[in-house]
Amino acid sequence: MPPKKRTDLPDERELGVRPSVWLRWYEQHLRQVLQAWAKSKRVDREDLELLLFDRSDLERTLQGLPHALTPAERRKLERLDEELRKLAPAIRATLPDLAETREGLEIPASHWWWFLDREKS
């Protein structure tokens, strides 16, 4: 049986045209992970990985369309990124093999969110 298509992700055609969609998904996933971490100091590995990929997908889309976000959306992204940095302890605890994942995926250093395991809290 073929795998079911995920319906909780935005449509790829929409993503290429509207980076604000990635921003919205990034914000939703970030809020969910922050709430889980605040509540129990535990986060599901898949949720954290999805969050990192969301941020990378947003960045990739912005590289192709650098002026696609409004100034207000840019400020929102800066605020969300500040919140993401607060998850460094969760990333260290939940993704102890993040360095190997980074190397395997050849994550560029410009995608700083993949390197939060190195940050001191």
C-alpha positions as CSV (number, residue, x, y, z in Angstrom):
1,M,0.0,0.0,0.0
2,P,1.5,3.4,-0.9
3,P,2.2,5.8,2.0
4,K,-0.5,8.3,2.7
5,K,0.3,11.9,1.7
6,R,0.6,14.1,4.7
7,T,-2.2,16.7,4.8
8,D,-0.7,18.7,7.6
9,L,2.0,20.1,5.4
10,P,1.6,23.0,3.0
11,D,1.3,22.3,-0.7
12,E,4.7,22.5,-2.5
13,R,3.4,24.8,-5.2
14,E,2.1,27.2,-2.6
15,L,5.5,27.2,-0.8
16,G,7.5,28.2,-3.8
17,V,5.3,31.2,-4.3
18,R,4.4,32.2,-0.7
19,P,7.2,32.0,1.8
20,S,4.8,33.4,4.3
21,V,3.2,29.9,4.4
22,W,6.5,28.5,5.7
23,L,6.7,31.3,8.2
24,R,3.2,30.3,9.5
25,W,4.2,26.6,9.7
26,Y,7.4,27.4,11.4
27,E,5.5,29.6,14.0
28,Q,2.9,26.8,14.6
29,H,5.5,24.1,15.1
30,L,7.7,26.3,17.2
31,R,4.8,27.2,19.6
32,Q,3.9,23.5,19.9
33,V,7.5,22.5,20.8
34,L,7.9,25.5,23.2
35,Q,4.7,24.5,25.0
36,A,5.7,20.9,25.3
37,W,9.2,21.9,26.6
38,A,7.7,24.3,29.2
39,K,5.2,21.8,30.4
40,S,7.4,18.7,30.9
41,K,10.9,19.5,29.8
42,R,10.5,16.8,27.2
43,V,10.0,17.1,23.5
44,D,9.3,14.5,20.8
45,R,12.3,13.9,18.6
46,E,10.1,14.1,15.4
47,D,8.7,17.4,16.5
48,L,12.1,19.0,16.9
49,E,13.4,17.6,13.6
50,L,10.3,18.9,11.9
51,L,10.9,22.3,13.4
52,L,14.5,22.4,12.1
53,F,13.4,21.3,8.7
54,D,10.6,23.9,8.7
55,R,13.2,26.6,9.4
56,S,15.5,25.3,6.7
57,D,12.7,25.1,4.2
58,L,11.7,28.7,5.0
59,E,15.3,29.8,4.5
60,R,15.6,27.9,1.2
61,T,12.5,29.6,0.0
62,L,13.7,33.0,1.1
63,Q,17.0,32.5,-0.8
64,G,14.9,32.1,-4.0
65,L,12.6,35.0,-3.1
66,P,14.6,37.3,-0.8
67,H,11.9,40.1,-0.7
68,A,8.9,37.8,-0.3
69,L,8.3,38.6,3.4
70,T,6.9,41.9,4.4
71,P,8.9,44.0,7.0
72,A,6.4,42.9,9.6
73,E,6.9,39.2,8.7
74,R,10.7,39.7,8.8
75,R,10.4,41.1,12.4
76,K,8.2,38.1,13.3
77,L,10.8,35.8,11.9
78,E,13.5,37.5,14.1
79,R,11.3,37.1,17.2
80,L,10.5,33.5,16.4
81,D,14.2,32.8,15.9
82,E,14.9,34.2,19.3
83,E,12.4,31.8,20.7
84,L,14.0,28.9,18.8
85,R,17.3,29.7,20.4
86,K,15.7,29.1,23.8
87,L,15.2,25.4,22.7
88,A,19.0,24.7,22.8
89,P,18.6,22.6,26.0
90,A,15.8,20.7,24.5
91,I,17.8,20.1,21.3
92,R,20.8,18.8,23.3
93,A,18.6,16.5,25.4
94,T,16.4,15.2,22.5
95,L,18.8,15.1,19.6
96,P,22.1,13.8,21.0
97,D,23.2,12.7,17.5
98,L,22.5,16.0,15.8
99,A,26.1,16.4,14.8
100,E,25.9,13.2,12.7
101,T,22.6,14.3,11.2
102,R,24.1,17.6,10.2
103,E,27.1,16.0,8.6
104,G,24.9,13.4,6.8
105,L,22.6,16.1,5.4
106,E,25.5,18.5,4.7
107,I,23.8,21.3,6.6
108,P,25.5,24.6,5.9
109,A,26.8,26.7,8.8
110,S,24.4,29.5,7.7
111,H,21.6,27.3,9.0
112,W,22.5,28.1,12.6
113,W,19.4,26.4,14.0
114,W,21.0,23.0,13.2
115,F,23.9,24.0,15.5
116,L,21.9,24.9,18.6
117,D,23.3,21.8,20.4
118,R,26.6,23.7,20.6
119,E,25.1,26.8,22.3
120,K,25.3,27.3,26.1
121,S,22.1,28.0,27.8
